[in-house]
C-alpha cells in the first residue's frame, strides 16, 4: 500500500485495475502513500517487490527498519524479485499479478502456521 514513489494519493491505472479485477482484487479505492519513518517504525514487517525498492529501502530507512524488509517473492518457490508491472503489456502484468497472488498466499500460510 505504501512505497517510495514521491507522489502520494495516486490511483492505480485503470488498465491495471481491470486486470486485477480478474483476480478478484478491487483497487478502485486504493491510493498510494509514501513510506515515512513513522510508518516504518510502526510496521512489524515491510514487504518489497523488486530490487529497486530494496535499494530505496536501504537508502531511506533506518537500519532497524531496513531489517524488517523481506521480498514478497521469497515466500514462494518462484523468483525472489517480482517485477514492477508499470508500463508492461497485459500478458506480462497478468503473469506478475499471478506471482504476487501466489507469493501472498504463501505468506498468509506462513502467518497462519
MOPAC internal coordinates of N, CA, C and O (Angstrom, degrees):
PM7 1SCF
backbone

  N    0.0000 0     0.00 0     0.00 0    0    0    0
  C    1.4323 1     0.00 0     0.00 0    1    0    0
  C    1.5148 1   110.99 1     0.00 0    2    1    0
  O    1.2310 1   119.64 1   146.79 1    3    2    1
  N    1.2914 1   118.30 1   -33.21 1    3    2    1
  C    1.4585 1   121.47 1   177.86 1    5    3    2
  C    1.5202 1   109.12 1  -113.15 1    6    5    3
  O    1.2310 1   121.29 1   -24.72 1    7    6    5
  N    1.3144 1   115.13 1   155.28 1    7    6    5
  C    1.4481 1   119.29 1  -179.07 1    9    7    6
  C    1.5041 1   111.38 1  -154.81 1   10    9    7
  O    1.2310 1   121.02 1    16.50 1   11   10    9
  N    1.3242 1   115.65 1  -163.50 1   11   10    9
  C    1.4513 1   121.60 1  -175.32 1   13   11   10
  C    1.5206 1   113.45 1  -105.88 1   14   13   11
  O    1.2310 1   119.98 1  -179.04 1   15   14   13
  N    1.3353 1   117.65 1     0.96 1   15   14   13
  C    1.4625 1   120.54 1   176.52 1   17   15   14
  C    1.5236 1   107.47 1   -68.08 1   18   17   15
  O    1.2310 1   120.60 1   -48.58 1   19   18   17
  N    1.3176 1   116.46 1   131.42 1   19   18   17
  C    1.4661 1   121.41 1  -171.82 1   21   19   18
  C    1.5294 1   114.52 1   -65.88 1   22   21   19
  O    1.2310 1   119.48 1   159.48 1   23   22   21
  N    1.3206 1   118.59 1   -20.52 1   23   22   21
  C    1.4637 1   120.62 1  -177.43 1   25   23   22
  C    1.5244 1   110.54 1   -88.86 1   26   25   23
  O    1.2310 1   121.02 1   -60.81 1   27   26   25
  N    1.3107 1   115.66 1   119.19 1   27   26   25
  C    1.4619 1   122.57 1   176.81 1   29   27   26
  C    1.5261 1   110.61 1   -84.69 1   30   29   27
  O    1.2310 1   121.06 1   -22.30 1   31   30   29
  N    1.3074 1   115.57 1   157.70 1   31   30   29
  C    1.4652 1   122.80 1   169.08 1   33   31   30
  C    1.5316 1   113.58 1    66.26 1   34   33   31
  O    1.2310 1   120.38 1  -149.34 1   35   34   33
  N    1.3379 1   116.88 1    30.66 1   35   34   33
  C    1.4663 1   120.97 1   176.37 1   37   35   34
  C    1.5197 1   109.43 1   -86.94 1   38   37   35
  O    1.2310 1   120.58 1   -37.72 1   39   38   37
  N    1.3058 1   116.49 1   142.28 1   39   38   37
  C    1.4580 1   121.78 1   172.77 1   41   39   38
  C    1.5215 1   109.13 1   -84.56 1   42   41   39
  O    1.2310 1   120.73 1   -24.64 1   43   42   41
  N    1.3169 1   116.20 1   155.36 1   43   42   41
  C    1.4666 1   119.93 1   171.94 1   45   43   42
  C    1.5251 1   108.19 1   -68.30 1   46   45   43
  O    1.2310 1   120.01 1   -37.14 1   47   46   45
  N    1.3320 1   117.60 1   142.86 1   47   46   45
  C    1.4644 1   119.44 1   178.03 1   49   47   46
  C    1.5327 1   111.02 1   -57.62 1   50   49   47
  O    1.2310 1   120.78 1   -33.71 1   51   50   49
  N    1.3081 1   116.11 1   146.29 1   51   50   49
  C    1.4661 1   121.43 1  -175.78 1   53   51   50
  C    1.5273 1   112.35 1   -57.98 1   54   53   51
  O    1.2310 1   119.88 1   138.46 1   55   54   53
  N    1.3434 1   117.84 1   -41.54 1   55   54   53
  C    1.4626 1   120.02 1   179.56 1   57   55   54
  C    1.5312 1   110.65 1   -61.88 1   58   57   55
  O    1.2310 1   120.01 1   143.55 1   59   58   57
  N    1.3255 1   117.59 1   -36.45 1   59   58   57
  C    1.4650 1   121.30 1   178.80 1   61   59   58
  C    1.5282 1   110.44 1   -71.45 1   62   61   59
  O    1.2310 1   120.41 1   139.88 1   63   62   61
  N    1.3266 1   116.82 1   -40.12 1   63   62   61
  C    1.4713 1   120.58 1   175.39 1   65   63   62
  C    1.5259 1   110.65 1   -58.58 1   66   65   63
  O    1.2310 1   120.37 1   137.77 1   67   66   65
  N    1.3263 1   116.90 1   -42.23 1   67   66   65
  C    1.4671 1   120.73 1  -179.19 1   69   67   66
  C    1.5229 1   111.41 1   -63.99 1   70   69   67
  O    1.2310 1   120.16 1   137.64 1   71   70   69
  N    1.3189 1   117.31 1   -42.36 1   71   70   69
  C    1.4656 1   120.42 1   178.12 1   73   71   70
  C    1.5224 1   109.89 1   -64.47 1   74   73   71
  O    1.2310 1   120.31 1   135.71 1   75   74   73
  N    1.3252 1   117.01 1   -44.29 1   75   74   73
  C    1.4684 1   120.43 1  -179.69 1   77   75   74
  C    1.5250 1   111.87 1   -65.03 1   78   77   75
  O    1.2310 1   120.13 1   147.91 1   79   78   77
  N    1.3204 1   117.36 1   -32.09 1   79   78   77
  C    1.4690 1   120.50 1   176.41 1   81   79   78
  C    1.5260 1   111.05 1   -57.78 1   82   81   79
  O    1.2310 1   120.33 1   145.11 1   83   82   81
  N    1.3372 1   116.97 1   -34.89 1   83   82   81
  C    1.4625 1   120.76 1   178.26 1   85   83   82
  C    1.5248 1   112.12 1   -66.12 1   86   85   83
  O    1.2310 1   120.33 1   161.33 1   87   86   85
  N    1.3272 1   116.98 1   -18.67 1   87   86   85
  C    1.4666 1   122.77 1   176.31 1   89   87   86
  C    1.5329 1   110.86 1  -100.27 1   90   89   87
  O    1.2310 1   120.32 1  -166.17 1   91   90   89
  N    1.3349 1   117.00 1    13.83 1   91   90   89
  C    1.4703 1   123.48 1  -176.11 1   93   91   90
  C    1.5253 1   112.35 1    58.70 1   94   93   91
  O    1.2310 1   120.97 1  -143.16 1   95   94   93
  N    1.3288 1   115.74 1    36.84 1   95   94   93
  C    1.4587 1   122.46 1   175.39 1   97   95   94
  C    1.5237 1   106.90 1  -113.07 1   98   97   95
  O    1.2310 1   120.53 1   -62.41 1   99   98   97
  N    1.3231 1   116.59 1   117.59 1   99   98   97
  C    1.4598 1   121.98 1  -177.93 1  101   99   98
  C    1.5294 1   109.56 1   -99.42 1  102  101   99
  O    1.2310 1   120.71 1   -68.84 1  103  102  101
  N    1.3166 1   116.24 1   111.16 1  103  102  101
  C    1.4678 1   121.43 1  -179.80 1  105  103  102
  C    1.5279 1   112.59 1  -105.61 1  106  105  103
  O    1.2310 1   120.54 1  -168.94 1  107  106  105
  N    1.3253 1   116.58 1    11.06 1  107  106  105
  C    1.4638 1   120.31 1  -174.66 1  109  107  106
  C    1.5282 1   111.94 1   -56.27 1  110  109  107
  O    1.2310 1   119.49 1   137.57 1  111  110  109
  N    1.3180 1   118.58 1   -42.43 1  111  110  109
  C    1.4668 1   120.79 1  -177.69 1  113  111  110
  C    1.5293 1   112.55 1   -97.13 1  114  113  111
  O    1.2310 1   120.20 1  -178.22 1  115  114  113
  N    1.3250 1   117.23 1     1.78 1  115  114  113
  C    1.4658 1   121.60 1  -179.33 1  117  115  114
  C    1.5294 1   110.34 1   -69.61 1  118  117  115
  O    1.2310 1   120.82 1   -48.14 1  119  118  117
  N    1.3156 1   116.03 1   131.86 1  119  118  117
  C    1.4604 1   122.59 1   175.40 1  121  119  118
  C    1.5188 1   108.63 1  -130.23 1  122  121  119
  O    1.2310 1   120.58 1   -37.44 1  123  122  121
  N    1.3078 1   116.50 1   142.56 1  123  122  121
  C    1.4621 1   120.90 1  -179.67 1  125  123  122
  C    1.5271 1   110.43 1   -73.27 1  126  125  123
  O    1.2310 1   121.51 1   -24.31 1  127  126  125
  N    1.3141 1   114.71 1   155.69 1  127  126  125
  C    1.4606 1   121.14 1   171.81 1  129  127  126
  C    1.5204 1   108.11 1  -143.57 1  130  129  127
  O    1.2310 1   121.18 1   -25.78 1  131  130  129
  N    1.3023 1   115.34 1   154.22 1  131  130  129
  C    1.4522 1   122.20 1  -177.29 1  133  131  130
  C    1.5267 1   109.53 1   -90.44 1  134  133  131
  O    1.2310 1   120.75 1   -47.60 1  135  134  133
  N    1.3211 1   116.17 1   132.40 1  135  134  133
  C    1.4622 1   120.62 1   175.57 1  137  135  134
  C    1.5257 1   107.80 1   -65.72 1  138  137  135
  O    1.2310 1   120.92 1   -47.95 1  139  138  137
  N    1.3228 1   115.85 1   132.05 1  139  138  137
  C    1.4622 1   120.50 1   174.58 1  141  139  138
  C    1.5253 1   108.36 1  -130.80 1  142  141  139
  O    1.2310 1   120.30 1    -5.98 1  143  142  141
  N    1.3225 1   117.04 1   174.02 1  143  142  141
  C    1.4733 1   119.91 1  -175.03 1  145  143  142
  C    1.5233 1   111.91 1   -64.93 1  146  145  143
  O    1.2310 1   119.40 1   143.91 1  147  146  145
  N    1.3406 1   118.75 1   -36.09 1  147  146  145
  C    1.4699 1   120.25 1   178.61 1  149  147  146
  C    1.5208 1   110.92 1   -62.86 1  150  149  147
  O    1.2310 1   120.47 1   134.95 1  151  150  149
  N    1.3085 1   116.71 1   -45.05 1  151  150  149
  C    1.4625 1   120.89 1   179.70 1  153  151  150
  C    1.5281 1   110.22 1   -65.07 1  154  153  151
  O    1.2310 1   120.08 1   136.34 1  155  154  153
  N    1.3143 1   117.46 1   -43.66 1  155  154  153
  C    1.4636 1   121.01 1   179.21 1  157  155  154
  C    1.5344 1   111.17 1   -65.42 1  158  157  155
  O    1.2310 1   120.07 1   140.69 1  159  158  157
  N    1.3315 1   117.47 1   -39.31 1  159  158  157
  C    1.4745 1   120.64 1   176.21 1  161  159  158
  C    1.5246 1   110.95 1   -60.41 1  162  161  159
  O    1.2310 1   120.79 1   139.63 1  163  162  161
  N    1.3341 1   116.09 1   -40.37 1  163  162  161
  C    1.4585 1   121.92 1  -178.06 1  165  163  162
  C    1.5332 1   112.12 1   -67.59 1  166  165  163
  O    1.2310 1   120.27 1   144.94 1  167  166  165
  N    1.3164 1   117.09 1   -35.06 1  167  166  165
  C    1.4674 1   122.37 1  -172.14 1  169  167  166
  C    1.5322 1   111.92 1   -69.93 1  170  169  167
  O    1.2310 1   121.56 1   -37.58 1  171  170  169
  N    1.3255 1   114.61 1   142.42 1  171  170  169
  C    1.4632 1   120.64 1   171.61 1  173  171  170
  C    1.5169 1   111.28 1   -85.42 1  174  173  171
  O    1.2310 1   120.90 1   150.42 1  175  174  173
  N    1.3258 1   115.88 1   -29.58 1  175  174  173
  C    1.4601 1   122.44 1  -179.10 1  177  175  174
  C    1.5270 1   107.83 1  -147.91 1  178  177  175
  O    1.2310 1   120.93 1   -34.93 1  179  178  177
  N    1.3142 1   115.82 1   145.07 1  179  178  177
  C    1.4581 1   122.09 1   178.83 1  181  179  178
  C    1.5273 1   106.73 1  -122.71 1  182  181  179
  O    1.2310 1   121.00 1   -60.61 1  183  182  181
  N    1.3248 1   115.70 1   119.39 1  183  182  181
  C    1.4605 1   121.74 1  -176.06 1  185  183  182
  C    1.5286 1   109.49 1   -97.22 1  186  185  183
  O    1.2310 1   121.27 1   -52.28 1  187  186  185
  N    1.3175 1   115.17 1   127.72 1  187  186  185
  C    1.4573 1   122.14 1   179.21 1  189  187  186
  C    1.5300 1   109.30 1  -112.99 1  190  189  187
  O    1.2310 1   121.22 1   -27.50 1  191  190  189
  N    1.3190 1   115.27 1   152.50 1  191  190  189
  C    1.4580 1   119.94 1   179.84 1  193  191  190
  C    1.5305 1   111.71 1  -100.60 1  194  193  191
  O    1.2310 1   120.48 1   133.87 1  195  194  193
  N    1.3241 1   116.69 1   -46.13 1  195  194  193
  C    1.4596 1   119.15 1  -169.54 1  197  195  194
  C    1.5241 1   111.75 1  -134.17 1  198  197  195
  O    1.2310 1   121.31 1    -8.89 1  199  198  197
  N    1.3326 1   115.10 1   171.11 1  199  198  197
  C    1.4623 1   121.49 1  -176.86 1  201  199  198
  C    1.5283 1   112.19 1   -64.19 1  202  201  199
  O    1.2310 1   120.04 1   146.64 1  203  202  201
  N    1.3226 1   117.52 1   -33.36 1  203  202  201
  C    1.4713 1   120.32 1   178.20 1  205  203  202
  C    1.5231 1   109.77 1   -60.80 1  206  205  203
  O    1.2310 1   120.06 1   135.96 1  207  206  205
  N    1.3389 1   117.49 1   -44.04 1  207  206  205
  C    1.4636 1   119.78 1   178.15 1  209  207  206
  C    1.5233 1   111.56 1   -67.86 1  210  209  207
  O    1.2310 1   120.24 1   148.22 1  211  210  209
  N    1.3105 1   117.14 1   -31.78 1  211  210  209
  C    1.4633 1   121.07 1   175.93 1  213  211  210
  C    1.5331 1   109.69 1   -62.97 1  214  213  211
  O    1.2310 1   120.60 1   135.07 1  215  214  213
  N    1.3366 1   116.45 1   -44.93 1  215  214  213
  C    1.4698 1   120.95 1   177.72 1  217  215  214
  C    1.5274 1   111.10 1   -61.97 1  218  217  215
  O    1.2310 1   120.42 1   135.64 1  219  218  217
  N    1.3258 1   116.79 1   -44.36 1  219  218  217
  C    1.4586 1   120.94 1  -179.67 1  221  219  218
  C    1.5270 1   111.10 1   -65.68 1  222  221  219
  O    1.2310 1   120.33 1   140.41 1  223  222  221
  N    1.3288 1   116.97 1   -39.59 1  223  222  221
  C    1.4692 1   120.42 1   177.75 1  225  223  222
  C    1.5211 1   109.91 1   -62.02 1  226  225  223
  O    1.2310 1   120.34 1   138.16 1  227  226  225
  N    1.3185 1   116.96 1   -41.84 1  227  226  225
  C    1.4621 1   121.54 1   179.42 1  229  227  226
  C    1.5348 1   110.60 1   -62.78 1  230  229  227
  O    1.2310 1   120.75 1   139.91 1  231  230  229
  N    1.3400 1   116.18 1   -40.09 1  231  230  229
  C    1.4618 1   121.11 1  -178.88 1  233  231  230
  C    1.5240 1   112.87 1   -72.95 1  234  233  231
  O    1.2310 1   120.20 1   141.73 1  235  234  233
  N    1.3412 1   117.22 1   -38.27 1  235  234  233
  C    1.4572 1   120.53 1  -167.17 1  237  235  234
  C    1.5319 1   114.89 1  -102.84 1  238  237  235
  O    1.2310 1   119.93 1   161.28 1  239  238  237
  N    1.3299 1   117.74 1   -18.72 1  239  238  237
  C    1.4632 1   119.63 1  -176.70 1  241  239  238
  C    1.5272 1   110.72 1  -101.52 1  242  241  239
  O    1.2310 1   121.40 1   -25.19 1  243  242  241
  N    1.3188 1   114.93 1   154.81 1  243  242  241
  C    1.4613 1   119.34 1   173.21 1  245  243  242
  C    1.5232 1   108.46 1   -65.93 1  246  245  243
  O    1.2310 1   120.54 1   -17.40 1  247  246  245
  N    1.3169 1   116.56 1   162.60 1  247  246  245
  C    1.4732 1   119.37 1  -179.13 1  249  247  246
  C    1.5227 1   110.95 1   -63.22 1  250  249  247
  O    1.2310 1   119.86 1   144.17 1  251  250  249
  N    1.3329 1   117.87 1   -35.83 1  251  250  249
  C    1.4709 1   119.11 1   178.96 1  253  251  250
  C    1.5232 1   111.09 1   -67.34 1  254  253  251
  O    1.2310 1   119.87 1   144.25 1  255  254  253
  N    1.3317 1   117.85 1   -35.75 1  255  254  253
  C    1.4629 1   119.76 1   177.16 1  257  255  254
  C    1.5190 1   111.57 1   -76.51 1  258  257  255
  O    1.2310 1   120.16 1   144.74 1  259  258  257
  N    1.3269 1   117.29 1   -35.26 1  259  258  257
  C    1.4641 1   119.44 1   177.32 1  261  259  258
  C    1.5337 1   110.71 1   -62.52 1  262  261  259
  O    1.2310 1   120.41 1   147.99 1  263  262  261
  N    1.3267 1   116.82 1   -32.01 1  263  262  261
  C    1.4697 1   119.84 1   179.47 1  265  263  262
  C    1.5248 1   112.23 1   -67.17 1  266  265  263
  O    1.2310 1   119.76 1   168.35 1  267  266  265
  N    1.3178 1   118.06 1   -11.65 1  267  266  265
  C    1.4748 1   122.89 1   177.70 1  269  267  266
  C    1.5268 1   111.91 1   -88.20 1  270  269  267
  O    1.2310 1   120.03 1   177.28 1  271  270  269
  N    1.3303 1   117.55 1    -2.72 1  271  270  269
  C    1.4646 1   122.11 1  -173.50 1  273  271  270
  C    1.5263 1   112.20 1   -84.79 1  274  273  271
  O    1.2310 1   121.65 1   -45.70 1  275  274  273
  N    1.3229 1   114.45 1   134.30 1  275  274  273
  C    1.4611 1   122.44 1   177.00 1  277  275  274
  C    1.5189 1   108.21 1  -139.23 1  278  277  275
  O    1.2310 1   120.83 1   -32.59 1  279  278  277
  N    1.3233 1   116.03 1   147.41 1  279  278  277
  C    1.4663 1   120.97 1   174.55 1  281  279  278
  C    1.5218 1   109.64 1   -80.43 1  282  281  279
  O    1.2310 1   120.41 1   -48.44 1  283  282  281
  N    1.3314 1   116.83 1   131.56 1  283  282  281
  C    1.4610 1   121.42 1   176.69 1  285  283  282
  C    1.5226 1   110.86 1   -56.32 1  286  285  283
  O    1.2310 1   120.03 1   137.91 1  287  286  285
  N    1.3229 1   117.54 1   -42.09 1  287  286  285
  C    1.4587 1   121.65 1  -178.97 1  289  287  286
  C    1.5171 1   113.07 1   -62.85 1  290  289  287
  O    1.2310 1   120.09 1   159.47 1  291  290  289
  N    1.3170 1   117.43 1   -20.53 1  291  290  289
  C    1.4581 1   121.46 1   179.81 1  293  291  290
  C    1.5150 1   114.14 1   -70.74 1  294  293  291
  O    1.2310 1   120.31 1   168.25 1  295  294  293
  N    1.3243 1   117.02 1   -11.75 1  295  294  293
  C    1.4621 1   120.21 1  -179.69 1  297  295  294
  C    1.5237 1   112.93 1   -88.58 1  298  297  295
  O    1.2310 1   120.05 1   171.21 1  299  298  297
  N    1.3297 1   117.51 1    -8.79 1  299  298  297
  C    1.4644 1   120.42 1   179.14 1  301  299  298
  C    1.5172 1   109.08 1  -123.53 1  302  301  299
  O    1.2310 1   120.72 1     3.82 1  303  302  301
  N    1.2970 1   116.22 1  -176.18 1  303  302  301
  C    1.4685 1   120.97 1  -175.70 1  305  303  302
  C    1.5283 1   113.28 1   -87.00 1  306  305  303
  O    1.2310 1   120.02 1  -177.11 1  307  306  305
  N    1.3275 1   117.57 1     2.89 1  307  306  305
  C    1.4615 1   120.60 1   179.97 1  309  307  306
  C    1.5124 1   112.07 1   -85.85 1  310  309  307
  O    1.2310 1   121.03 1    18.35 1  311  310  309
  N    1.3205 1   115.64 1  -161.65 1  311  310  309
  C    1.4596 1   121.50 1   178.56 1  313  311  310
  C    1.5252 1   109.80 1   -68.22 1  314  313  311
  O    1.2310 1   120.58 1   -32.65 1  315  314  313
  N    1.3274 1   116.49 1   147.35 1  315  314  313
  C    1.4628 1   120.15 1  -179.97 1  317  315  314
  C    1.5263 1   111.18 1   -66.62 1  318  317  315
  O    1.2310 1   120.19 1   143.48 1  319  318  317
  N    1.3330 1   117.25 1   -36.52 1  319  318  317
  C    1.4593 1   121.40 1   179.35 1  321  319  318
  C    1.5268 1   109.52 1   -90.91 1  322  321  319
  O    1.2310 1   121.21 1   -48.14 1  323  322  321
  N    1.3237 1   115.29 1   131.86 1  323  322  321
  C    1.4623 1   121.32 1   171.19 1  325  323  322
  C    1.5234 1   105.57 1  -110.97 1  326  325  323
  O    1.2310 1   121.01 1   -62.09 1  327  326  325
  N    1.3158 1   115.68 1   117.91 1  327  326  325
  C    1.4646 1   121.04 1  -174.61 1  329  327  326
  C    1.5214 1   112.46 1   -60.34 1  330  329  327
  O    1.2310 1   121.24 1   -28.31 1  331  330  329
  N    1.3175 1   115.23 1   151.69 1  331  330  329
  C    1.4542 1   122.09 1   173.01 1  333  331  330
  C    1.5308 1   107.18 1   -71.60 1  334  333  331
  O    1.2310 1   119.45 1   -53.01 1  335  334  333
  N    1.3238 1   118.65 1   126.99 1  335  334  333
  C    1.4712 1   120.11 1  -176.94 1  337  335  334
  C    1.5220 1   114.23 1   -77.53 1  338  337  335
  O    1.2310 1   120.00 1   177.50 1  339  338  337
  N    1.3186 1   117.61 1    -2.50 1  339  338  337
  C    1.4596 1   120.86 1  -176.84 1  341  339  338
  C    1.5306 1   111.32 1   -58.10 1  342  341  339
  O    1.2310 1   121.26 1   -50.42 1  343  342  341
  N    1.3125 1   115.20 1   129.58 1  343  342  341
  C    1.4759 1   123.99 1   176.19 1  345  343  342
  C    1.5262 1   114.55 1    66.13 1  346  345  343
  O    1.2310 1   119.65 1  -159.74 1  347  346  345
  N    1.3176 1   118.27 1    20.26 1  347  346  345
  C    1.4571 1   120.61 1   175.82 1  349  347  346
  C    1.5244 1   109.40 1   -97.67 1  350  349  347
  O    1.2310 1   120.61 1   -12.33 1  351  350  349
  N    1.3236 1   116.45 1   167.67 1  351  350  349
  C    1.4662 1   118.94 1   179.17 1  353  351  350
  C    1.5282 1   109.76 1   -80.28 1  354  353  351
  O    1.2310 1   121.21 1   -13.79 1  355  354  353
  N    1.3150 1   115.29 1   166.21 1  355  354  353
  C    1.4730 1   120.75 1  -174.75 1  357  355  354
  C    1.5249 1   113.07 1   -57.00 1  358  357  355
  O    1.2310 1   119.76 1   138.46 1  359  358  357
  N    1.3280 1   118.06 1   -41.54 1  359  358  357
  C    1.4678 1   119.94 1  -179.90 1  361  359  358
  C    1.5184 1   111.68 1   -63.13 1  362  361  359
  O    1.2310 1   120.55 1   139.20 1  363  362  361
  N    1.3283 1   116.56 1   -40.80 1  363  362  361
  C    1.4670 1   120.23 1   177.80 1  365  363  362
  C    1.5310 1   110.87 1   -65.99 1  366  365  363
  O    1.2310 1   120.60 1   139.38 1  367  366  365
  N    1.3217 1   116.46 1   -40.62 1  367  366  365
  C    1.4635 1   120.51 1   179.60 1  369  367  366
  C    1.5225 1   110.28 1   -64.85 1  370  369  367
  O    1.2310 1   119.96 1   137.45 1  371  370  369
  N    1.3182 1   117.67 1   -42.55 1  371  370  369
  C    1.4658 1   121.40 1   177.99 1  373  371  370
  C    1.5254 1   110.18 1   -59.10 1  374  373  371
  O    1.2310 1   120.56 1   137.61 1  375  374  373
  N    1.3164 1   116.53 1   -42.39 1  375  374  373
  C    1.4675 1   120.67 1   178.24 1  377  375  374
  C    1.5390 1   110.81 1   -62.97 1  378  377  375
  O    1.2310 1   120.46 1   136.85 1  379  378  377
  N    1.3186 1   116.73 1   -43.15 1  379  378  377
  C    1.4622 1   121.49 1  -179.29 1  381  379  378
  C    1.5216 1   111.06 1   -66.27 1  382  381  379
  O    1.2310 1   119.87 1   135.81 1  383  382  381
  N    1.3248 1   117.85 1   -44.19 1  383  382  381
  C    1.4646 1   120.46 1   178.88 1  385  383  382
  C    1.5350 1   109.46 1   -62.83 1  386  385  383
  O    1.2310 1   120.27 1   142.68 1  387  386  385
  N    1.3180 1   117.09 1   -37.32 1  387  386  385
  C    1.4656 1   120.24 1   175.24 1  389  387  386
  C    1.5236 1   111.95 1   -62.39 1  390  389  387
  O    1.2310 1   120.17 1   138.61 1  391  390  389
  N    1.3405 1   117.28 1   -41.39 1  391  390  389
  C    1.4670 1   121.13 1   176.74 1  393  391  390
  C    1.5323 1   110.52 1   -63.78 1  394  393  391
  O    1.2310 1   120.73 1   138.70 1  395  394  393
  N    1.3315 1   116.22 1   -41.30 1  395  394  393
  C    1.4655 1   120.58 1   178.97 1  397  395  394
  C    1.5269 1   110.22 1   -63.04 1  398  397  395
  O    1.2310 1   120.47 1   136.88 1  399  398  397
  N    1.3247 1   116.71 1   -43.12 1  399  398  397
  C    1.4569 1   120.73 1   179.94 1  401  399  398
  C    1.5326 1   110.58 1   -62.96 1  402  401  399
  O    1.2310 1   120.54 1   133.59 1  403  402  401
  N    1.3280 1   116.58 1   -46.41 1  403  402  401
  C    1.4668 1   121.65 1  -179.97 1  405  403  402
  C    1.5311 1   110.98 1   -60.44 1  406  405  403
  O    1.2310 1   120.50 1   134.77 1  407  406  405
  N    1.3120 1   116.65 1   -45.23 1  407  406  405
  C    1.4630 1   121.05 1  -178.56 1  409  407  406
  C    1.5301 1   111.56 1   -69.96 1  410  409  407
  O    1.2310 1   120.58 1   142.40 1  411  410  409
  N    1.3191 1   116.49 1   -37.60 1  411  410  409
  C    1.4662 1   120.04 1   177.90 1  413  411  410
  C    1.5258 1   110.85 1   -64.71 1  414  413  411
  O    1.2310 1   120.24 1   137.06 1  415  414  413
  N    1.3213 1   117.14 1   -42.94 1  415  414  413
  C    1.4663 1   120.33 1   178.09 1  417  415  414
  C    1.5335 1   110.94 1   -63.61 1  418  417  415
  O    1.2310 1   120.34 1   141.72 1  419  418  417
  N    1.3214 1   116.95 1   -38.28 1  419  418  417
  C    1.4649 1   120.63 1   176.89 1  421  419  418
  C    1.5206 1   110.33 1   -64.63 1  422  421  419
  O    1.2310 1   120.09 1   139.20 1  423  422  421
  N    1.3190 1   117.44 1   -40.80 1  423  422  421
  C    1.4716 1   122.17 1   177.38 1  425  423  422
  C    1.5225 1   110.64 1   -62.77 1  426  425  423
  O    1.2310 1   120.47 1   134.88 1  427  426  425
  N    1.3087 1   116.71 1   -45.12 1  427  426  425
  C    1.4798 1   121.04 1   178.50 1  429  427  426
  C    1.5351 1   109.32 1   -60.55 1  430  429  427
  O    1.2310 1   119.56 1   137.37 1  431  430  429
  N    1.3248 1   118.44 1   -42.63 1  431  430  429
  C    1.4665 1   121.06 1   178.41 1  433  431  430
  C    1.5170 1   111.17 1   -60.66 1  434  433  431
  O    1.2310 1   120.15 1   141.21 1  435  434  433
  N    1.3284 1   117.31 1   -38.79 1  435  434  433
  C    1.4677 1   120.91 1   177.50 1  437  435  434
  C    1.5327 1   109.97 1   -63.95 1  438  437  435
  O    1.2310 1   120.62 1   136.17 1  439  438  437
  N    1.3142 1   116.42 1   -43.83 1  439  438  437
  C    1.4660 1   120.75 1  -179.80 1  441  439  438
  C    1.5250 1   112.17 1   -63.88 1  442  441  439
  O    1.2310 1   120.97 1   143.90 1  443  442  441
  N    1.3333 1   115.75 1   -36.10 1  443  442  441
  C    1.4583 1   120.02 1  -179.38 1  445  443  442
  C    1.5248 1   112.35 1   -78.07 1  446  445  443
  O    1.2310 1   121.25 1   168.46 1  447  446  445
  N    1.3396 1   115.22 1   -11.54 1  447  446  445
  C    1.4576 1   121.69 1   175.37 1  449  447  446
  C    1.4697 1   114.25 1    62.82 1  450  449  447
  O    1.2310 1   120.10 1   180.00 1  451  450  449

